[in-house]
């Protein structure tokens, strides 16, 4: 008894320490980089000074209607705490932190609490997920609501109460309003219930609730759906043959080496635990359906219409992958092999995260460095002569430094001015345009993804 209490105490201390370290890592250098284009869109769309309807129209304009729920949550957050880009990513970190207690609840519901230390470790030190905690997009929110979905779906399977059907339906509605790919989670549940319940009362009840979900989704998102369905070209490239070898594991786990370790481990553990994982009525089987569906349906859609399959759109399958890996390891009979796999996967994951923290690569545009340089120069007038980019970038720069004078046209009044180019939105060039021919270029300064040029009127 004394030994069990001592073991339990050590385990709890480890979990508490893990959570504290994991939360601290989420806050580490979260504002080290400036917002990049997609984040600038999120920031512009969620301006709290606009009405909810105007925000809806803005979101449809620049996001094709996606991440609607996250946009409104961000809008409310800014209304409460101030419309400041320097605090914007705290909301995404908040959702990352909320995912932690969800993992505790989920492992308890699945009766796999012995796997929690490893699962929590792999989740908290996944540098791919950490990077999305530091991005002003809806991805950390998607992870959080997918975990809520799993919890409520387990309750639905086990208890079959009306409240369980309502909660699953509500989360699925929130999820699909936030991103269309969340429908893959609902569809996977549909398949799982058909396999296990045929067309009994549970399945029929699930369908009836989700007819209501589909109706609400259509009413709110019909313009967004029309826009997305009619798109003939998209930024996502066609899936290469390399995908069939990698399945985005090198992205989900941040490198080809670590991705290979996880993929080999994942396939091996599925094989070793096939009797457990392929039991039709087990939640493990549902997770396998979800993972397969999330790859297969977008892949087929890409063959029929346009490519839509990319890693971040299906990042909600990372937690199911980690659950299957941690549970698979825990169920191995060979303790020596079990310990070897744990050491290899835990050490490589931890090393990768530490490496990326200390390497501290700058991959996003250095707007702050550019405007600090401009602020200390002879003029604070900035030209951004691209109508689409102007309103998005101007909104961000003014919030960073209200003293800046940002224009999108040249007048005779400006004796000197800086031209600012955000390279990804200008095809990585910062050429002189027609209305600038009367200007003499004096200086050029380069920053990461940003070029500024000082001009003087002739």
N, C-alpha and C positions, 0 to 999 in steps of 0.2 A: 504493500500500500504506500509506504514511504517512498519507494523507488518510483512508483507510477506518478505520484504527486511531483516528485523531483523532475521526472522526464517531461511531464505536462508543463511545469513551470518553465523549463528550458525552452520548450517548443513555443510557448506563448511569448517569452522574452525575445526569441528569434523573430517571430512574426511582427511584434511591435517594432523592433529595431529595423526590420525590413521595410515596414510601412513608413517609418520616419525618414529613412534614407531615400526611399522611393519618392516621397513627397518633396523632399529637399532637392533632389535631382530635377524634378519637374520645374522647380523655380529657378534653377541655376541657369544664368545667362539667357533667360527667356526673352529679354529685350536687346540681346547682343547684336541682332541683325534688324534692319529696317523691314517694313512691309514690302512684299513683292506684288506683282500685278493682281493676282487673284485675291490677295488680302486687301489690296487697295479697293477692289470692287466691294468686298464685304464691308469695309469701313465707310465707303461712300453711300452704299445702299441703306445702311442702318442709321443714318443721320437722324437723331431724335427730334430735330426741329420740323421734320416733315410728318404729315399725317400717315396713319397706317395704310390708307389706300394709295397714297403717293409712294410709300415704301414698296407696296405690292407692285406698282407699275415700274418702279426703278429696278426691282429684282427681276422682273420679267424682261426688262431691257438688257441687262448686263449678265444675268445668270441663267437666262432662259427659264426662269421660274424655280430653279432648284434651290436647295437649302433655305426654303421659305421659313420654316419654324425657327431655325438657328438665327436667321436674319431678324426676326421679331424679338427673339430672346436677347440678341445683341443690342437691338434698339432700346429695349427696356433697361438693359444693363447700363448703356450710355446715358439714358435719361436719369438714372439714379446716381451714378458715380461720375458723370461728366464725359463729354465727347472728346476723349483724349486718346490718341493712338498709342501712347506709352503705357496705358493700362489695358489696352484692348485684349491682349492675349491672356490676361488673367482669367477671362471667362472660359477659354478653351482648357486652360490648366485646371480650372474648377471642375469641369466635366471629366477630365482625366482622373482627378482625385476621387470623384463620386463613383468611378468604376471600381475602385478598390473594395469598398464594403459590398458591392454587388458580387464580386468574386467570392467573398466570405459566404454570402447568402447562397450563392449558386452551388458551391461545393457542399454546403450543408444540405441543400435540397436534393442533390445527387448522391448524398451519403458517401462522398469521397474526400472527407476532411483530411485524410492522411496525405492526399496529393497537394493540399493547399500550399505548404511551404515552397515546393518546387514550382507549382503553377504561378504563385504570386511573384516569385523571384524572376521567372522567365518573362512575366508580363511587365513588371516594373523596370526591368533592365533591357527591354526591347527598344533599341535606339530608333527604330522606325516609328513606333508608336510615340516615343518621346518627342520626335521631330514634329509630329502632328499636334501634340500638346502645345507646341510653340508656333502654331500656324493659325491665323485668323480665318479659318474655314470650318466647316461643320463636321470634320472627321472625328475628332475626339468626342463630340456629341453623338455621332453615329455609333461609336463603340459603346458608349454609356447606355443608349436606348436599346441597342441589340442585347446587352446583358440583362436589362430589365425585361426584355421580350422573352429571353430564355427562362428567366425565373417565373414569369407569369404563365408561360406555356407548360412548364413542369407542373405548376399548380392546376392548370386546366386538365392535363392528362391524369393527374392523381386524384383531384377532388371534384372536378366537373361541376363546379358551382357557377351560377350565373355571373357572379362578380369576376370569375376567372376569364370567362368568354368576353366580358366587357373590357377588362384590362388588356387582354391580348389584342383585341380589336382596336382599342384606343392607341396602344403603342404602335401597332402596325400602321394606323392612319398617320400618326405623328411621323413615323419613320419614312413612309412613302411620300408624304408632303415635303419632307426634308430632302430626300433624294430618291429618284425613281428606282434605283437598284435595291432599295430596301424591300421591294416587292418580292425579291428572291427569297427572303426569309419567310414571308407569308406563303409563297408557293411551295417551299420546302415543307412547311407545316401541313399544307394541304395534301402533299404526297404521302407524308408520314401517317396522317390520319386515315387516308384511303387504304394504305397497306395494312394498318392495324385494326381499323374499325369498319372497313367496307363502307356501307351507306347506312350506318346505324344512327341513333339520335345524336351522338356526339358530333359526328361528321356533318349532319344536316344542320345542327345548331351553329356550328362553326361557319358553314356556308351562309346561313341566314344573317349572322352578324356581319360577315364580310361583304355581303351584298350592300349593306348600309355603308360600310367603309368605302367601297368602290364608288358608290353614289356621291358621297361627300367629297372624296378625292377628285372625281370628275368635275363636279360643280366648281371647286376651287381652282383646279389645275387644267381646265380644258384648253385655255390659251397656251399654257406651258406645254402641254402634251402635243398640241397642234404644231407648235414651233419645233419641238424636238423630233417629232415624227417626220416633218417635212425637210429636215436638214439633209442635204446631199453630201456635204463635206464636213469632216470633224477633225479636230487636232490630233486625235489618237491614231497612231499608225496601225497598219494591219499586223495581226499577230504573226510573229516569225516562227520558224521551226524550233528556235531555241526555247520558246515558251513551253513546248511539249516535253522538254527535258528539265526545265526549271520551275515552271508553274508559279512564277513571280516570287519564289522562295528567296532568291538573292535580293529582291526588293524588300520583302517582309522582314528579312533578318539582316539587311544592310550590306551584305557582301556576298560574292560568289562562294567563298570558302565556307562562311557561316551558313549560307543558304543551303549548300550541299550537305553540310553536317545535319541540319534540321530535316531536309528532305529525305535523306537516307534513313535517319532515325525514325521519321514519321512512317515511311513505307515498311520498314522492318517491324515496328511496333504494331502496325495494323495487321501484318501477317501473323505475328506471334500471339495477338489477342483477337484473332478473327472470330472465335466462338463468342466472345463477349461483345465485341464491337458490331457484329452483324446479326445480333439478336433483334428481330424486327420490332419488338416492343421496348427496346432500350433507348435512352436518350443519346447514347453514343451513335446508334444507327441514324437518328435524326441529324446529328452533327455531320455524319458522313454524307447524308443526302444534301444538306445545306452546302457543304464544301463542293460537292460534285455539281450541283445545280448552278452555283455561283460562277463556276468556270464554263459549264456547257452552254447555258442559255445565251449569255452575251457573246460567246464564241460563234454560235450558230447565227445569231442576229447579225454579227459582223460579216459572215459569209453571204447572207441574203441581202443586206442593205449597206450599212457602213460600219467600220470597226468601232466598237464601244468598250471593249474589254481592256481595262487597265488596272494596275494594282490598287490604287487608292480608292477606286469605286467599290472594291470588294474587300476592303481591309477588315470588315467585320468578321471575316472567317479566320482571322489570326487567333482570336481567343478559342474558338473550337479546335483549331490545330493544336494549340498549347494544352487544352484540356485532354485531348486524345494522347498527346505525347506524355504528359505527366501521369495520367491514369495508366497508360500502357507500361511505362517504366515501373510504376508502383505494383503492377500485377505480374511482373516477371518473377519466376520462381528461382532463377539463378541470381543470388544476391551479389555475387562478385561482378557479374555482367551488369546488374542493376547499378551498382556503385560506379563502375567505369563509365557508363552512359551519363549518369548524373554529373560526374566530375567533368567529363569532356564538354557536355552541352552547357553546364553552368559556368565553367571557367571561360569558355570561348565567348559566351554571351556577355559576361561581366567585363572581360578584356576588351571586347569590341566597344562597349559603352564607354569605358574609361578612355580608350583611345580617341573616340570621337569627341568626348568632353574636352580633353586636353589639346587635341589637334585644333579644335575650334575654327574650322574652315568657314570662310565668308562666302556664301553662295548667293546671297540676295543683294539687291541694289543698295548702294551706300548713299542714300538721299541725305542723311544727316551730315555726313562729312562734306558733301557737295555744298549744302546750304550754309554750313559753318564757314567754309572757304569763301563763299559769296558774301556772307555777312561781314567779313573782315576785309572786303575789297572796296573799291571806290564807288560801287553802285550796288543796290539791292534789287534792281529790276531784272526779272527773269522772264524770258520768252519761251513759251511752249506752244509752237504753232501747229498743233494737230488738234482739230476740234474735238475729236472723240477722247483723246488722252487728256486734253486740257482740264476738263471739269473734274476728272478723277484725281489727277496728280495735284492740281491746284488745291483741292479740298484737303489733301493730306499735308502738303507743304505749309499751308496757312495755319493748320492746327499745330504743326511743329514749331513754326515761327511766324506769328501774326504780323511782324514788321516787314515781311517780304512784299514786294510789289510784283505780282505775277500777271503777265499779259499774254494774249494770244495773237496780237497784231502789233506791227511796228508803226510808230508815229514819229513825226519830226521832233517831238519834244524830248525823246530819249537820246541824250548825247552818247551815253554808254549803256550797254545792257549785256546780260548773260543769256546765252541760249542753252537750255537744259534739254538733253536727250536721254530718255530711258531706253536703252538700246534694244531690248527685246520687242518693244512696241514700235521701233523704227527700222526693223529689219537689220539691226546692228550697224546702222550707219548714222552719221550726223552731218549730212550734207547741207550746204548752203542752198536755200531755196530762192525763188525768183525775187521775192520782196526784200531779200537781204543783200541783193547785189550792190546796193548803195552803202553798205556797211563795210568797214575795214576790220578784219579779224586781228585781234591783238594777242590773244593768249588761248591756250587749250589746256584743260586739266582733266585727267582721267581718274575715275574711281570705279569700283566694281559695278559693272553694268550701267554706269552713268558717265556721260561726257558733258562737260560744260565749256562753252566757248565765249570769250569776251569780245564784244564788237563795239566799234565807235562809228558814229555817223560821219560820212565823208564830208 
